[in-house]
Amino acid sequence: MDCKVIEQILTEALTIDEVHVTSDGSHYKVVAVGECFDGMSKVKQQQTIYAPLNDHIASGELHALTIKTFTPTQWKREKLFNM
């Protein structure tokens, strides 16, 4: 599955500021940034990302998914620490 397609699915389904998807063969990594994650547990944040992708996961088209979610404030801090 193409990374841009995953980004488009998530952008259309969720109110998020940024989404970045990379792949290494069949393993995908999603980094999503949005205020919608504020106050959510990590489990709920991951469920929020999984929901729009569920059909693709169930079909086997998409598997081995790593998810990292951030609020915009957390994302700024993350980028600052990883520079």
All heavy atoms as an XYZ file, in Angstrom:
656
protein
N       0.848     -1.183      0.000
C       0.000      0.000      0.000
C       0.887      1.236      0.000
O       1.896      1.281      0.701
C      -0.903     -0.039      1.233
C      -1.925      1.032      1.272
S      -3.171      0.691      2.532
C      -4.392      1.827      2.009
N       0.512      2.217     -0.768
C       1.311      3.433     -0.898
C       1.159      4.338      0.330
O       0.050      4.527      0.843
C       0.882      4.183     -2.159
C       1.771      5.367     -2.452
O       2.965      5.139     -2.751
O       1.289      6.507     -2.367
N       2.260      4.886      0.791
C       2.257      5.761      1.971
C       1.340      6.969      1.779
O       0.661      7.389      2.716
C       3.672      6.226      2.286
S       4.777      4.895      2.806
N       1.333      7.528      0.572
C       0.502      8.706      0.299
C      -0.983      8.369      0.421
O      -1.780      9.201      0.846
C       0.809      9.279     -1.090
C       2.191      9.878     -1.200
C       2.316     11.111     -0.333
C       3.701     11.705     -0.422
N       3.964     12.687      0.625
N      -1.370      7.156      0.052
C      -2.763      6.730      0.168
C      -3.154      6.653      1.647
O      -4.232      7.114      2.038
C      -2.993      5.365     -0.532
C      -4.381      4.828     -0.247
C      -2.758      5.499     -2.017
N      -2.276      6.111      2.470
C      -2.538      6.031      3.915
C      -2.674      7.436      4.490
O      -3.588      7.714      5.270
C      -1.427      5.238      4.636
C      -1.397      3.793      4.128
C      -1.625      5.279      6.151
C      -0.199      2.996      4.568
N      -1.772      8.331      4.104
C      -1.841      9.723      4.573
C      -3.176     10.356      4.176
O      -3.804     11.047      4.974
C      -0.679     10.541      4.004
C       0.658     10.184      4.608
C       1.822     10.928      3.975
O       1.615     11.731      3.024
O       2.960     10.706      4.431
N      -3.607     10.112      2.945
C      -4.860     10.689      2.461
C      -6.054     10.138      3.242
O      -6.950     10.898      3.633
C      -5.035     10.398      0.974
C      -6.298     10.993      0.397
C      -6.446     10.711     -1.092
O      -5.561     10.143     -1.718
N      -7.571     11.120     -1.643
N      -6.080      8.850      3.481
C      -7.172      8.230      4.240
C      -7.268      8.856      5.627
O      -8.347      9.231      6.087
C      -6.968      6.702      4.355
C      -7.165      6.037      2.988
C      -7.920      6.098      5.392
C      -6.698      4.593      2.939
N      -6.132      8.997      6.292
C      -6.124      9.552      7.649
C      -6.496     11.031      7.651
O      -7.238     11.488      8.525
C      -4.763      9.325      8.302
C      -4.421      7.863      8.592
C      -2.979      7.731      9.078
C      -5.374      7.266      9.608
N      -5.992     11.783      6.695
C      -6.286     13.214      6.619
C      -7.767     13.462      6.370
O      -8.360     14.383      6.945
C      -5.442     13.880      5.510
O      -4.062     13.666      5.802
C      -5.705     15.364      5.426
N      -8.375     12.644      5.509
C      -9.796     12.815      5.211
C     -10.690     12.361      6.358
O     -11.770     12.918      6.567
C     -10.154     12.049      3.935
C      -9.559     12.672      2.693
C      -9.782     11.851      1.437
O     -10.405     10.770      1.507
O      -9.321     12.302      0.370
N     -10.246     11.372      7.127
C     -11.089     10.799      8.179
C     -10.952     11.504      9.530
O     -11.880     11.474     10.336
C     -10.771      9.321      8.354
N      -9.806     12.125      9.766
C      -9.527     12.690     11.087
C      -9.210     14.181     10.999
O      -8.753     14.663      9.966
C      -8.332     11.967     11.723
C      -8.438     10.449     11.845
C      -7.110      9.870     12.286
C      -9.545     10.075     12.807
N      -9.409     14.862     12.103
C      -9.029     16.267     12.195
C      -7.622     16.313     12.771
O      -7.416     16.369     13.984
C     -10.004     17.035     13.111
O     -11.332     16.815     12.639
C      -9.703     18.516     13.113
N      -6.642     16.237     11.867
C      -5.246     16.242     12.291
C      -4.489     17.313     11.527
O      -4.859     17.661     10.398
C      -4.581     14.856     12.110
C      -4.792     14.302     10.698
C      -5.098     13.875     13.144
C      -4.155     12.943     10.461
N      -3.444     17.829     12.165
C      -2.645     18.891     11.558
C      -1.622     18.337     10.568
O      -1.370     18.922      9.524
C      -1.913     19.693     12.635
C      -2.872     20.355     13.610
O      -4.026     20.630     13.226
O      -2.478     20.584     14.769
N      -1.003     17.219     10.948
C       0.042     16.612     10.125
C      -0.067     15.104     10.218
O      -0.434     14.561     11.266
C       1.444     16.971     10.637
C       1.845     18.402     10.529
C       3.261     18.620     11.071
O       4.197     17.905     10.647
O       3.414     19.492     11.932
N       0.320     14.431      9.151
C       0.472     12.976      9.184
C       1.638     12.621      8.268
O       1.775     13.161      7.174
C      -0.822     12.224      8.795
C      -1.235     12.518      7.372
C      -0.677     10.735      9.018
N       2.507     11.757      8.776
C       3.673     11.303      8.019
C       3.673      9.788      8.050
O       3.599      9.190      9.126
C       4.962     11.839      8.642
C       4.953     13.330      8.842
N       5.199     14.211      7.820
C       4.699     14.080      9.939
C       5.106     15.449      8.288
N       4.800     15.391      9.579
N       3.752      9.175      6.882
C       3.766      7.719      6.792
C       5.009      7.301      6.034
O       5.311      7.833      4.957
C       2.508      7.179      6.077
C       2.558      5.654      5.986
C       1.243      7.624      6.795
N       5.743      6.367      6.607
C       6.916      5.795      5.944
C       6.758      4.284      5.944
O       5.997      3.725      6.738
C       8.219      6.186      6.663
O       8.144      5.786      8.033
C       8.477      7.682      6.581
N       7.492      3.646      5.050
C       7.437      2.186      5.024
C       8.826      1.602      4.828
O       9.700      2.226      4.224
C       6.506      1.690      3.920
O       7.070      1.913      2.653
N       8.962      0.415      5.352
C      10.172     -0.370      5.172
C       9.685     -1.752      4.749
O       9.395     -2.591      5.598
C      10.972     -0.424      6.477
C      12.252     -1.221      6.343
O      12.674     -1.483      5.200
O      12.828     -1.605      7.385
N       9.512     -1.919      3.460
C       8.916     -3.157      2.972
C       7.434     -3.188      3.305
O       6.673     -2.335      2.883
N       7.030     -4.145      4.136
C       5.616     -4.264      4.502
C       5.320     -3.648      5.869
O       4.201     -3.730      6.356
C       5.194     -5.731      4.494
O       5.934     -6.446      5.459
N       6.322     -3.032      6.489
C       6.133     -2.403      7.801
C       5.938     -0.898      7.601
O       6.749     -0.240      6.954
C       7.351     -2.655      8.687
C       7.181     -2.097     10.059
N       6.615     -2.808     11.070
C       7.491     -0.881     10.576
C       6.578     -2.058     12.162
N       7.108     -0.879     11.878
N       4.857     -0.390      8.174
C       4.524      1.033      8.033
C       4.623      1.742      9.375
O       4.291      1.169     10.410
C       3.104      1.200      7.494
C       2.950      0.684      6.091
C       2.649     -0.648      5.859
C       3.122      1.527      5.002
C       2.517     -1.137      4.558
C       2.994      1.056      3.707
C       2.692     -0.275      3.503
O       2.568     -0.749      2.222
N       5.059      2.989      9.316
C       5.127      3.821     10.516
C       4.297      5.072     10.257
O       4.498      5.762      9.249
C       6.570      4.209     10.823
C       6.701      5.088     12.052
C       8.154      5.414     12.338
C       8.271      6.316     13.550
N       9.663      6.696     13.812
N       3.364      5.348     11.183
C       2.502      6.520     11.081
C       2.840      7.466     12.226
O       2.879      7.048     13.391
C       1.011      6.131     11.166
C       0.130      7.371     11.214
C       0.619      5.228     10.010
N       3.097      8.706     11.895
C       3.251      9.770     12.882
C       2.130     10.761     12.604
O       2.053     11.322     11.510
C       4.624     10.461     12.784
C       4.705     11.633     13.751
C       5.751      9.473     13.041
N       1.240     10.943     13.588
C       0.101     11.837     13.416
C       0.118     12.916     14.491
O       0.422     12.636     15.650
C      -1.199     11.048     13.491
N      -0.200     14.130     14.082
C      -0.184     15.278     14.975
C      -1.540     15.965     14.918
O      -2.019     16.307     13.829
C       0.915     16.294     14.564
C       0.948     17.473     15.522
C       2.272     15.615     14.461
N      -2.154     16.161     16.087
C      -3.427     16.859     16.115
C      -3.914     17.129     17.524
O      -3.595     16.385     18.454
N      -4.671     18.193     17.665
C      -5.279     18.519     18.958
C      -6.251     17.435     19.402
O      -6.523     17.285     20.584
C      -6.013     19.869     18.888
C      -5.119     21.074     18.924
C      -4.348     21.248     20.232
O      -4.770     20.733     21.285
O      -3.290     21.889     20.183
N      -6.768     16.678     18.442
C      -7.736     15.629     18.773
C      -7.160     14.595     19.737
O      -7.912     13.906     20.432
C      -8.235     14.944     17.502
S      -6.965     14.108     16.543
N      -5.848     14.495     19.834
C      -5.217     13.513     20.724
C      -5.073     14.017     22.158
O      -4.758     13.242     23.057
C      -3.846     13.102     20.186
C      -3.906     12.499     18.815
C      -3.242     13.076     17.749
C      -4.644     11.352     18.573
C      -3.293     12.532     16.484
C      -4.711     10.795     17.305
C      -4.037     11.384     16.263
N      -5.320     15.298     22.369
C      -5.175     15.883     23.702
C      -6.152     15.238     24.683
O      -7.358     15.170     24.433
C      -5.405     17.396     23.647
C      -5.028     18.077     24.947
O      -4.064     17.637     25.599
O      -5.715     19.058     25.306
N      -5.624     14.724     25.771
C      -6.445     14.126     26.820
C      -6.810     12.672     26.579
O      -7.425     12.042     27.431
N      -6.450     12.127     25.419
C      -6.742     10.718     25.123
C      -5.651      9.822     25.698
O      -4.478     10.205     25.716
C      -6.748     10.464     23.610
C      -7.948     10.890     22.868
S      -7.753     10.289     21.155
C      -9.112     11.130     20.379
N      -6.037      8.631     26.100
C      -5.028      7.640     26.489
C      -4.285      7.199     25.226
O      -4.776      7.377     24.110
C      -5.698      6.429     27.145
O      -6.444      5.700     26.179
N      -3.110      6.610     25.402
C      -2.339      6.117     24.253
C      -3.133      5.071     23.474
O      -3.103      5.037     22.251
C      -0.991      5.535     24.702
C       0.029      6.592     25.054
C       0.435      7.365     23.819
C       1.510      8.384     24.126
N       1.793      9.237     22.977
N      -3.864      4.220     24.193
C      -4.674      3.196     23.533
C      -5.745      3.845     22.667
O      -5.944      3.472     21.506
C      -5.308      2.231     24.568
C      -6.333      1.325     23.911
C      -4.235      1.427     25.271
N      -6.430      4.845     23.194
C      -7.481      5.543     22.442
C      -6.885      6.268     21.225
O      -7.493      6.299     20.151
C      -8.219      6.528     23.360
C      -9.377      7.222     22.699
C     -10.478      6.252     22.308
C     -11.644      6.991     21.684
N     -12.523      6.105     20.943
N      -5.698      6.833     21.387
C      -5.030      7.502     20.270
C      -4.759      6.505     19.145
O      -5.011      6.790     17.976
C      -3.726      8.145     20.735
C      -3.929      9.331     21.652
C      -2.631      9.858     22.224
O      -1.540      9.476     21.804
N      -2.736     10.746     23.203
N      -4.262      5.324     19.502
C      -3.982      4.306     18.488
C      -5.273      3.811     17.839
O      -5.325      3.604     16.630
C      -3.191      3.150     19.093
C      -1.799      3.595     19.484
C      -0.789      2.480     19.509
O      -1.113      1.313     19.367
N       0.456      2.852     19.718
N      -6.322      3.646     18.631
C      -7.607      3.225     18.081
C      -8.140      4.256     17.092
O      -8.749      3.902     16.081
C      -8.626      3.003     19.205
C      -8.341      1.786     20.038
C      -9.228      1.689     21.277
O      -9.795      2.676     21.737
N      -9.326      0.479     21.818
N      -7.888      5.525     17.380
C      -8.319      6.606     16.494
C      -7.641      6.490     15.128
O      -8.270      6.728     14.094
C      -8.016      7.977     17.137
O      -8.720      8.055     18.382
C      -8.430      9.134     16.250
N      -6.373      6.114     15.111
C      -5.642      5.933     13.861
C      -6.074      4.642     13.154
O      -6.260      4.606     11.939
C      -4.117      5.925     14.101
C      -3.642      7.278     14.652
C      -3.351      5.555     12.823
C      -3.828      8.456     13.720
N      -6.243      3.584     13.926
C      -6.639      2.296     13.335
C      -8.014      2.347     12.667
O      -8.216      1.712     11.628
C      -6.684      1.193     14.405
C      -5.365      0.518     14.665
C      -4.781      0.560     15.923
C      -4.707     -0.194     13.661
C      -3.573     -0.059     16.179
C      -3.496     -0.819     13.911
C      -2.930     -0.751     15.162
O      -1.739     -1.365     15.401
N      -8.957      3.079     13.243
C     -10.346      3.057     12.770
C     -10.497      3.299     11.262
O     -11.112      2.482     10.573
C     -11.197      4.034     13.581
N      -9.935      4.378     10.696
C     -10.115      4.595      9.260
C      -9.343      3.595      8.383
O      -9.613      3.454      7.202
C      -9.613      6.018      9.021
C      -9.064      6.511     10.290
C      -9.297      5.506     11.349
N      -8.366      2.902      8.979
C      -7.543      1.959      8.221
C      -8.000      0.519      8.387
O      -7.431     -0.392      7.788
C      -6.075      2.075      8.684
C      -5.421      3.444      8.499
C      -4.043      3.460      9.145
C      -5.324      3.802      7.027
N      -9.027      0.313      9.205
C      -9.449     -1.029      9.590
C      -9.748     -1.949      8.407
O      -9.359     -3.116      8.418
C     -10.649     -0.955     10.535
C     -10.739     -2.171     11.414
O      -9.741     -2.836     11.674
N     -11.932     -2.464     11.876
N     -10.427     -1.457      7.389
C     -10.741     -2.288      6.224
C      -9.473     -2.770      5.521
O      -9.385     -3.902      5.065
C     -11.628     -1.538      5.230
C     -13.046     -1.334      5.745
O     -13.445     -2.041      6.694
O     -13.746     -0.458      5.198
N      -8.479     -1.894      5.441
C      -7.216     -2.245      4.780
C      -6.404     -3.230      5.629
O      -5.691     -4.076      5.078
C      -6.398     -0.983      4.496
C      -7.115     -0.008      3.619
N      -7.231     -0.166      2.255
C      -7.792      1.125      3.910
C      -7.928      0.832      1.745
N      -8.276      1.638      2.737
N      -6.522     -3.108      6.940
C      -5.846     -4.045      7.839
C      -6.518     -5.415      7.750
O      -5.850     -6.441      7.622
C      -5.854     -3.513      9.287
C      -4.998     -2.236      9.383
C      -5.349     -4.570     10.268
C      -5.175     -1.449     10.663
N      -7.844     -5.421      7.775
C      -8.609     -6.674      7.720
C      -8.368     -7.421      6.410
O      -8.331     -8.654      6.393
C     -10.090     -6.390      7.903
N      -8.183     -6.686      5.315
C      -7.962     -7.322      4.012
C      -6.533     -7.841      3.855
O      -6.241     -8.572      2.916
C      -8.258     -6.331      2.886
O      -7.235     -5.349      2.805
N      -5.649     -7.446      4.770
C      -4.249     -7.853      4.669
C      -3.425     -6.921      3.804
O      -2.219     -7.101      3.653
N      -4.070     -5.910      3.244
C      -3.372     -4.937      2.407
C      -2.386     -4.102      3.233
O      -1.365     -3.652      2.739
C      -4.419     -4.027      1.749
C      -3.871     -3.028      0.779
C      -4.956     -2.173      0.148
O      -6.132     -2.219      0.581
O      -4.617     -1.449     -0.798
N      -2.714     -3.935      4.489
C      -1.902     -3.141      5.399
C      -1.696     -3.934      6.681
O      -2.649     -4.415      7.279
C      -2.622     -1.820      5.708
C      -1.995     -0.837      6.683
C      -0.630     -0.389      6.190
C      -2.899      0.358      6.867
N      -0.449     -4.108      7.060
C      -0.151     -4.784      8.323
C       1.187     -4.270      8.848
O       1.841     -3.470      8.214
C      -0.155     -6.306      8.154
C       0.887     -6.816      7.204
N       0.735     -6.732      5.843
C       2.076     -7.408      7.417
C       1.797     -7.251      5.262
N       2.629     -7.661      6.191
N       1.567     -4.721     10.023
C       2.808     -4.279     10.663
C       2.851     -2.751     10.742
O       3.650     -2.083     10.115
C       4.027     -4.825      9.933
N       1.947     -2.210     11.531
C       1.760     -0.775     11.634
C       2.250     -0.267     12.988
O       1.828     -0.757     14.033
C       0.264     -0.457     11.464
C      -0.168      0.980     11.383
C       0.433      1.649     10.143
C      -1.684      1.056     11.319
N       3.160      0.689     12.964
C       3.633      1.361     14.166
C       3.026      2.755     14.163
O       3.081      3.453     13.151
C       5.175      1.465     14.174
O       5.723      0.162     14.125
C       5.664      2.195     15.418
N       2.467      3.151     15.301
C       1.776      4.440     15.384
C       2.384      5.290     16.495
O       2.563      4.820     17.613
C       0.277      4.237     15.661
C      -0.372      3.430     14.538
C      -0.423      5.578     15.843
C      -1.778      2.980     14.843
N       2.669      6.540     16.161
C       3.073      7.534     17.154
C       2.161      8.737     16.972
O       2.009      9.240     15.857
C       4.538      7.941     16.978
C       5.507      6.844     17.324
C       6.902      7.388     17.425
C       7.821      6.274     17.889
N       9.124      6.784     18.270
N       1.561      9.175     18.058
C       0.649     10.318     18.003
C       1.131     11.416     18.935
O       1.717     11.138     19.989
C      -0.779      9.896     18.391
O      -0.741      9.273     19.674
C      -1.366      8.940     17.370
N       0.878     12.645     18.535
C       1.308     13.811     19.296
C       0.267     14.914     19.189
O      -0.374     15.063     18.150
C       2.626     14.379     18.740
C       3.771     13.417     18.702
C       4.027     12.647     17.581
C       4.604     13.277     19.800
C       5.091     11.763     17.531
C       5.680     12.393     19.762
C       5.919     11.634     18.634
N       0.156     15.711     20.240
C      -0.539     16.988     20.123
C       0.465     17.942     19.465
O       1.666     17.655     19.439
C      -0.964     17.543     21.500
O       0.217     17.815     22.263
C      -1.876     16.574     22.239
N       0.025     19.078     18.935
C       0.977     20.013     18.338
C       2.083     20.445     19.319
O       3.245     20.571     18.923
C       0.102     21.194     17.916
C      -1.215     20.569     17.621
C      -1.363     19.491     18.669
N       1.738     20.642     20.575
C       2.742     21.026     21.579
C       3.755     19.912     21.776
O       4.967     20.159     21.825
C       2.056     21.374     22.920
O       1.124     22.432     22.695
C       3.068     21.809     23.964
N       3.279     18.686     21.892
C       4.184     17.543     22.050
C       5.069     17.375     20.818
O       6.249     17.049     20.931
C       3.377     16.252     22.269
C       2.651     16.195     23.586
C       1.645     15.043     23.620
O       1.103     14.632     22.593
N       1.382     14.539     24.817
N       4.503     17.608     19.642
C       5.242     17.463     18.392
C       6.372     18.489     18.302
O       7.480     18.159     17.886
C       4.292     17.585     17.209
C       4.929     17.415     15.865
C       4.915     18.312     14.845
C       5.634     16.269     15.369
N       5.581     17.798     13.753
C       6.030     16.554     14.045
C       5.978     15.043     15.928
C       6.750     15.643     13.270
C       6.694     14.132     15.140
C       7.070     14.441     13.842
N       6.100     19.733     18.696
C       7.156     20.762     18.702
C       8.303     20.338     19.606
O       9.472     20.470     19.253
C       6.596     22.109     19.166
C       5.758     22.810     18.144
C       5.216     24.110     18.692
C       4.187     24.698     17.749
N       3.531     25.869     18.314
N       7.954     19.828     20.790
C       8.962     19.364     21.738
C       9.739     18.178     21.167
O      10.961     18.115     21.272
C       8.283     18.977     23.061
C       9.211     18.870     24.216
C       8.487     18.668     25.533
N       7.113     19.149     25.502
C       6.074     18.515     26.035
N       6.223     17.386     26.670
N       4.863     19.027     25.960
N       9.045     17.253     20.555
C       9.674     16.059     19.957
C      10.672     16.460     18.880
O      11.785     15.945     18.832
C       8.588     15.151     19.375
C       9.093     13.897     18.713
C       9.547     12.820     19.669
O       9.259     12.913     20.886
O      10.177     11.858     19.214
N      10.266     17.367     18.002
C      11.158     17.812     16.929
C      12.369     18.545     17.498
O      13.471     18.377     17.004
C      10.410     18.709     15.939
C       9.424     17.951     15.086
C       8.933     18.728     13.887
C       8.348     20.055     14.201
N       7.696     20.715     13.048
N      12.159     19.326     18.529
C      13.249     20.063     19.151
C      14.280     19.117     19.753
O      15.491     19.285     19.570
C      12.703     21.000     20.237
C      13.677     21.977     20.865
C      14.151     22.989     19.835
C      13.022     22.696     22.035
N      13.818     18.082     20.454
C      14.725     17.123     21.085
C      15.437     16.229     20.089
O      16.503     15.728     20.361
C      13.972     16.243     22.094
C      13.614     16.959     23.363
C      12.358     16.808     23.908
C      14.516     17.786     24.011
C      12.003     17.463     25.073
C      14.178     18.448     25.175
C      12.925     18.286     25.712
N      14.852     16.017     18.927
C      15.438     15.095     17.943
C      16.198     15.789     16.821
O      16.506     15.187     15.810
C      14.338     14.195     17.352
C      13.875     13.198     18.356
O      14.676     12.582     19.067
N      12.572     13.015     18.456
N      16.501     17.066     17.027
C      17.272     17.785     15.997
C      18.739     17.546     16.176
O      19.255     17.273     17.165
C      16.962     19.272     16.045
C      15.553     19.581     15.584
S      15.270     21.344     15.507
C      15.583     21.607     13.782
